[in-house]
């Protein structure tokens, strides 16, 4: 998922919850900061590609979507479930 598509997804979340896009982004940014401060998970966060010190909400959503997407070989080997 591109960061542009991720931004669109965040806009849909904001619309569904009746809040601004900025509110959604602020809440995700707050969660990212809290999660990165945990020494047990810091290495995982350091492996998320991002342009700054922390991933933006769009970068995080894009990374998670790509990580969760089935890989073509896995689909061929195991079939779609």
One Martini backbone bead per residue (centre of mass of N, CA, C, O) as a GRO file, in nm:
protein
   81
    1UNK     BB    1   0.096   0.036   0.023
    2UNK     BB    2   0.062   0.346  -0.012
    3UNK     BB    3   0.068   0.649   0.141
    4UNK     BB    4  -0.178   0.756  -0.010
    5UNK     BB    5  -0.368   0.523   0.067
    6UNK     BB    6  -0.332   0.554   0.370
    7UNK     BB    7  -0.454   0.835   0.386
    8UNK     BB    8  -0.732   0.746   0.287
    9UNK     BB    9  -0.786   0.551   0.521
   10UNK     BB   10  -0.770   0.767   0.744
   11UNK     BB   11  -1.005   0.934   0.637
   12UNK     BB   12  -1.218   0.713   0.680
   13UNK     BB   13  -1.186   0.690   0.982
   14UNK     BB   14  -1.260   0.978   1.049
   15UNK     BB   15  -1.541   0.972   0.928
   16UNK     BB   16  -1.658   0.732   1.096
   17UNK     BB   17  -1.581   0.892   1.380
   18UNK     BB   18  -1.615   1.210   1.356
   19UNK     BB   19  -1.323   1.314   1.278
   20UNK     BB   20  -1.028   1.427   1.224
   21UNK     BB   21  -0.739   1.361   1.072
   22UNK     BB   22  -0.560   1.485   1.293
   23UNK     BB   23  -0.666   1.308   1.523
   24UNK     BB   24  -0.578   1.039   1.412
   25UNK     BB   25  -0.278   1.107   1.382
   26UNK     BB   26  -0.225   1.181   1.681
   27UNK     BB   27  -0.299   0.906   1.802
   28UNK     BB   28  -0.090   0.742   1.645
   29UNK     BB   29   0.160   0.901   1.733
   30UNK     BB   30   0.127   0.839   2.032
   31UNK     BB   31   0.149   0.530   2.002
   32UNK     BB   32   0.428   0.527   1.877
   33UNK     BB   33   0.584   0.661   2.109
   34UNK     BB   34   0.510   0.452   2.323
   35UNK     BB   35   0.619   0.198   2.176
   36UNK     BB   36   0.918   0.306   2.136
   37UNK     BB   37   0.978   0.322   2.457
   38UNK     BB   38   0.999   0.017   2.441
   39UNK     BB   39   1.267  -0.193   2.468
   40UNK     BB   40   1.129  -0.465   2.357
   41UNK     BB   41   1.027  -0.303   2.068
   42UNK     BB   42   1.240  -0.119   1.932
   43UNK     BB   43   1.354  -0.296   1.701
   44UNK     BB   44   1.096  -0.311   1.537
   45UNK     BB   45   1.076  -0.001   1.486
   46UNK     BB   46   1.362   0.029   1.347
   47UNK     BB   47   1.251  -0.152   1.085
   48UNK     BB   48   1.081   0.080   0.996
   49UNK     BB   49   1.030   0.256   0.731
   50UNK     BB   50   1.160   0.598   0.734
   51UNK     BB   51   1.232   0.947   0.720
   52UNK     BB   52   1.242   0.959   1.023
   53UNK     BB   53   1.242   0.873   1.348
   54UNK     BB   54   0.941   0.833   1.282
   55UNK     BB   55   0.667   0.704   1.180
   56UNK     BB   56   0.413   0.764   1.010
   57UNK     BB   57   0.099   0.672   0.978
   58UNK     BB   58   0.136   0.603   0.677
   59UNK     BB   59   0.393   0.429   0.703
   60UNK     BB   60   0.275   0.223   0.897
   61UNK     BB   61   0.034   0.126   0.729
   62UNK     BB   62   0.198   0.040   0.484
   63UNK     BB   63   0.376  -0.167   0.628
   64UNK     BB   64   0.149  -0.347   0.744
   65UNK     BB   65   0.014  -0.418   0.475
   66UNK     BB   66   0.266  -0.550   0.346
   67UNK     BB   67   0.317  -0.761   0.574
   68UNK     BB   68   0.016  -0.896   0.553
   69UNK     BB   69   0.052  -0.970   0.278
   70UNK     BB   70   0.046  -1.204   0.063
   71UNK     BB   71   0.259  -1.403  -0.093
   72UNK     BB   72   0.275  -1.545  -0.394
   73UNK     BB   73   0.404  -1.818  -0.309
   74UNK     BB   74   0.210  -1.882  -0.078
   75UNK     BB   75  -0.038  -1.899  -0.256
   76UNK     BB   76   0.056  -2.126  -0.445
   77UNK     BB   77   0.117  -2.332  -0.216
   78UNK     BB   78  -0.166  -2.277  -0.021
   79UNK     BB   79  -0.354  -2.082  -0.098
   80UNK     BB   80  -0.647  -1.923  -0.054
   81UNK     BB   81  -0.818  -1.826   0.270
   0.00000   0.00000   0.00000
